Amino acid sequence: MIDLHTHTTESDGRCAPRELVARAAAAGVTVLAVTDHDTVGACEAAAEACAAAGVTFVAGIEITAVRDDHDVHVLGYFIDVAAPGLHTFLSEQRRRRIDRLRQIAAKLATLGIGLDAEAILQPALDDPRKAAGRPWIARALVDGGHVASTDEAFDRWLVRGKPAFVPRLGASPAEVIARIHDASGVASLAHPALVGHDEWIHGLVAEGLDALEAYHSDHDSAATARYVTMASAMGIAVSGGSDFHGDPTHGPSQPGAVSIPRDAYEHLVRRRARLATMRATASGASAS
């Protein structure tokens, strides 16, 4: 099994990196990408655990872009986690996440729901590599007895059109794709059926998008087939994975619940090699 979409406690997952790898290996995953939101904080520990478990590790990330007030999640694969430009960019992304959660907590307070925003944010304040997110607020609402589940928290309070929703500030998809490329990565549009704007995809490809996440736990067979066909027609690759969070109310119960075909993974590997050759050629030309 090849799972290229998982999350850890470095963002909104419930499993620490080594626990994620252990669960993935036990489930039969042979290739694993960790794709935390706006952070690569889990990659070092996950890479070490994968090496010990005999699992091929792919350094990844899921960066949130914004277009027309809509979140557009872009997955990066095979990234250089030490790329300094990427770190500077992600630090700003994470700062905006903290600001947003404070604003959400303030809105909830005006609605009679008092949450300790600083306590909720403490893990991200203690460790700047961690990326805070709305699931942290949702879990606090559950813990405070305000809702029965994180799904209810989102449905009643936290999604667009609900009383505590705060629009996200972020980079454009084009900038995010460029940042992933600058870090030697391959950029894939995450769960396009959830984005709900297939009309944007051709433009994103023109801006450098390398792949579509055709295989995803929220895609039915028709959606998967549609994006596989679309990617083939546009000459780009496909990616896929479980979007495992380790949270029973947020996605599948095990990593590897969604896997991509081996040939799709190998296409991504070839895409990475082709991009590396193009970068090397461009660098040589600029130096001559």
N, C-alpha and C positions, 0 to 999 in steps of 0.2 A: 504493500500500500504506500502511496505517495501523498502526503498531506502537506500542502503549502500554505495553510492559513490557520494559525493557532495563536493563542494569547496567554500571557502569564500575569503574575502579580505586579510586574513592572508597568502594566497599564490596567486594564479592567478584567483580567482573568483571575481565577481563584487558586490556580496552582503555581507554586514557585517553579522556576525553570527546570530544576532537576526532577521535580515531581512530574511535570509535564512530560519530560523525556521518558521517565520510567513508565508512565501510563501509555505513551505512544508505542514504546518498544513492546510492552506487554500485549498491546492490541495488534501487533504485527506490522506497524509502520516501519518502512525501510528507508524512506527519505522524509525528513521533517524540516519545515521552515517555521521559525518563530517570527510572527509578524505583529508585534505589539504596536499600539497606537502611538505614533510620534516619539518613539524611543527605541533605542537598540540596547537598552540596559541589560536585557536578559541574554544577549547573544553569547557572551563569553562563557557563562555558566552552562548554557544549553549546548554549546559546541563541545565543551569538555565532557558533559554527560553523554552526548551522542557518540563521541569517540569511544567512550568506555562501553557503551551498549551496542556498538557495531551498527549504528544508524547514521546514514549520510545526512549531514547538517547543511542547511541553506540559510545563510544570514539574511533576514528579511525585515520588513517594516510595513506598517500600514499608515500612510500619511493622509490626514484629512485636509482636502482642498475645499474651496467654496466657490460656487458659481450660481449666480442669480438667487442668492440666499439659500441654496441647497448644498448639503454636504455631498462631496464627491470623494470617495475613498480610493486612494491609489496605492496598490501594493508594490513594494520594491523587493527584488530578489537578487541574490549574489552580491549584495552591496558591500563596500568597504566600510566597515563599522568605525574605522578610525579617521575617515575623511573629515578634515577640520571644517570645511564649509557646511557639511551635513550637520555636524554637531551644533554649530552656531544657529543654523536654521531651526533645528529641532528644539533648541533651548527657548526660542521665541514662541514656537508652537505650544510648548508646555506651559509657558508663562500665561499665554492667552487662555489655556484650559483652566488654570487656577482662577484667573479673573472671572471667567464665565461661571464657574461653580459658586463663587462668592455672590455673584449677581442672582443666580438661581435661588440660593439660600435666602437672600434678602427679599426676593419676591415671595417666597413661601412664608416668610415672617409676616409680610403684610396680609397674608391669607390666613393667619392664625396658626401656622405650623412653624414652631420654633426648632431649628436645628443648629447645632454647634458647628458652624462652617469650618472653623479653624481645626477642630478635632477631626472632622471628616478629611480635611486636606493635609493633616499632619504627616502621613507617609510621604507625600510629594514634597512637603516643606523640609522634611528631614533628609530626603534623598532626591536631589534635583533631577536624577535620571528617570524617576517614575512619572508617568503621565496620568494625571487625574482625569476623570470622565464622569458623565452623568450617571453611570451605574453606581458610582460611589454614593451619590445623593439618593438614588433609588433604594440602595441597601439600607441607608440610614432611615429612610421613611418606613421600611419594613421593620427595622429594629425598634423604631419609636412607636410602633403600633398604629401608624397612620394609614397603612395599606397592608394587604395580605401578601402581596408578592411584588417583585420588581416590575413584572409586566403591568400590574395595576398602577404602580407608581408612574411609569411612563405614560400609560393610557390616560390617567386622570390629570397629571400635572406637568410632565416633562417634554412632551413632543410638541411639534409645531401646532399652534392653535389652542394649546392648553394654557392654563393660567400662569404657570411658572416657567414657560419656555423663554429662553434667551437665545437670539440668533448668534451664530458662531462668526467670529472674525478669523479669516485665514487667507492663505495664499491661493492663487488661481491654480487650476489643474495644470496649465502649461508650466508654471513655475515649479510645481511639485514634480512633474515629469523631468524637468531639467535638473532639479536637485538630485533625483535618483540617478540620472545618467551621469552627473558629475561625480557621484560616489561609485561609479563603475557598475551600476545596477541595471536591471531590466524592469520596466514599469508596466503594470497590469491594472486595468480598471476592476476594482473589487465589486462583486455581486451586482452587475449592471441591472438586473431585473429590479433590485431594490432602489437603485438610483432613479429608474423610471423615465429616463430621457435618452432613449436609443438614438434620437436624432442628433445628439451631441457626439456620438462615437466617431463618425467620420472626421469631424473637426479635431477631436483628441488624437486620432491617428496622425493627422497632418501635423500636430504639435509634438509628435514623437512617441505616442503610446505604442508599446510593443506587444501587448497581449490583452485578452479579455478573460476574466474569471468566469468561465462557462460552467464549471463544476462547483456547486455550492449547496449547502444544506437548505437554503431557502429557494433554490431553483428546482422546479419540477422538470420532468424529462423533456417537455416541449421547450422550456426556456433554455435548457442545456443545449439541445439540438440547434436552436435559433442562434445562440452565440457561437457555437462551433462553426456553423455555416457562415455566419457573418465574419468571423475571424479569418476563415479560409479565403473568403471572397476579397478581403482587404489585405491579404498577405501577411497577417500577423499571427502570433502564437496564441495558445489558450493556457490558462492556469486553473487551479482549483484546490479546494480543501474544505475542511469541516467547519472552519470558523469556531473552533472549540474554545470555550472560556472556562470550563470546569464549573459552571453554574447551571444547575438543573433547570432554571427558568430562562436560560440564555443559550440556545443552541443545543447541539447534540451532546450526549452523555460521555462520549469517548472520542479522543483524537483518532483519525483514520476513518471516521464515519462516512466521510466523502473522500474519495481518492481519484486522482487523475490517471489516465493511461500512461504507460511508460513512454510511448512515442511522443505524447504531448510534453512530458517533462524533458525529453531529449531535445525537442524543438526549442524549448526555453534555453537549454544549455547552449545550443548552436546559436541562438539569437544573442546570447551574452558574448560568445566568442566573436561573432560578427561585429557587434558594437565595439568590442575591445580593439579589433583590427582597424575599424574606422577611426577610433580615437587616436590610435597610434599613428595612423597615416596622416590624420589632420595635424597632430603634434609635430610630426616630422616635417610636414610642409611648411608649418608656421616657423619652424626653426631654421629652415634653409634660406 
